[in-house]
Amino acid sequence: MGDKKNNLEQAIDPVYFLELSHRNPEEVCRHALCEYEPKTKSYRLSVWGDTYGIYPHESKIRRLHDDNHKVSLLLGLFIVYYLLRSKDIAISKQWISEKDIPGGPTFFRGPHKIPTQIIEERYENNIIEFKEICEKLQGAPLNMADAAYVFRIAPRIPVLVQFWDGDEDFPAESKILFDKTITEHLSPDIIFCMAVEICTRIGKAGKN
């Protein structure tokens, strides 16, 4: 059991935790809109409706307030990087695709293509279930596409998931859009980590 708990920390470069342990907590909290607990030297960050504890001096990340402490590698990377690199800037409310991100057309292809097919294959001809799942995952509906929901992945990171249902002529299609300020907070590889987590969580919600 202990080995399983350590898999995430072993996979994340310890340099990230070390850098975070040397940061000024007040500055980190102001930039990331999180909280700091001096007694445990840990941060508390809201990510997609859940609260996570980040313990830089112990190189640990834990999901709090329930019995499931598991954190996926990609989500863990996103959390640490967000705490380190987020900036104190307002959300722009302007949506962009991954191809609008500097270097995006080259980066987000091949092995780094955002796997929206996970969503498309799950909800093709079942847009009602897509809506139900998005609402269960705390998405806020937006009047775009056939269905669209905004998710607050982290305090400064809103993401829009669009879905078009399939028909006889066209297959189902899904797209993920980001607030224009995302490039101020995250690098393309971390945006990819976050996008994979989004596609997986929505596309596999409710499945064992």
Buried (B, 14 or more C-beta within 10 A) or exposed (E): EEEEEEEBBEEBEEEBBEBBEEBEBEEBBEBBBBEBEEEEEBBBBBBBEBBBBBBBEBBBBBBEEEEEBEBBBBBBBBBBBBBBBBEEEEBEEEBBBBEBBEEBEEBBEEEBEBBBBBBBEBBBEBBEEBBEBBEEBEBEEBEBBBBBBBBBBBBBBBBBBBBBBBEEEEEBBBBBBBBBBBBBBBBBEBBBBBBBBBBBBBBEBEEE
